[in-house]
Structure formats: structure tokens, C-alpha cells
């Protein structure tokens, strides 16, 4: 009897790990003020960033994202550079998925426009961090990707 129980122990341990991994998003949603501040304070940017209204920084409607999808935000951008951080809270997880898809296209379009205009900025766009947690989305286009990733990882 004890031998059968010992054989089942690894299986039960694996099942517990699998269930805990499938239990939903264990990372909590990004809070705009705190998340943006943590990234700004990380030293991942080479220039000073200015706070902007996210609706001015991103053309949501131009990419087919409806008004009212983003319910709260904090965004900072460097004038003339690609470096930026934005934390966007959406009305629900589906809306956050739309915003994340929009930001993926936004990054692609930025790469296309900067490759001839300012090619030194393209590696920053290649190193961008784009992450959805629940109904929130975070975008960081850093100068120092390692520092930015460390700050994002520290957000829980």
C-alpha cells in the first residue's frame, strides 16, 4: 500500500503545480500611478520624459479602439525620442486585449517610421515591454531594457 502511495506522490505534486498555474492571472493588475513611477525611477530612460494624456499620445480611434475603452491611464513620453511608459486601465479584460493589440500595431508602425528618420531609436522599439495583466496594459519603450524589465518584474 505504501509503495502505491509513493508512486502517486510525484503525480499529485505535478497536478498541484498544473492547477496553480491554471488558476488565472496570479499577477495583480497594473496601477497607473505606481507602475509608471516605478518604471520612471528605474533609470531605464536616457532622457527626461514628460507626462502626457494617453489619448494625445496614442491615436486609439485611428486604430479602431472605441472611446471609453480606457478608463484610467498614466503616460510619459520623450519629445523627439521613442522612449515612453504608459499604463492603461481598461473597462474589462477584453478591452485590454484590444488595447494591447493596438499597441503592438503602434510599435510596428513606429519601427517603420523611425527606421529611416532616426534609426538609432529602432533598437529601443525592439526592446519594448508590452504586458497585459487583467484589465490593464503596460507599455515601456526604454533605453535600458534590463532596468525596465527589472522594474516591471518588481510590480508583482
Beta strands, then each sheet from edge to edge (+ up, - down):
strand 1: 50-52
strand 2: 70-77
strand 3: 84-90
strand 4: 129-133
strand 5: 136-141
sheet 1: 1+ 2- 3+ 5- 4+
end
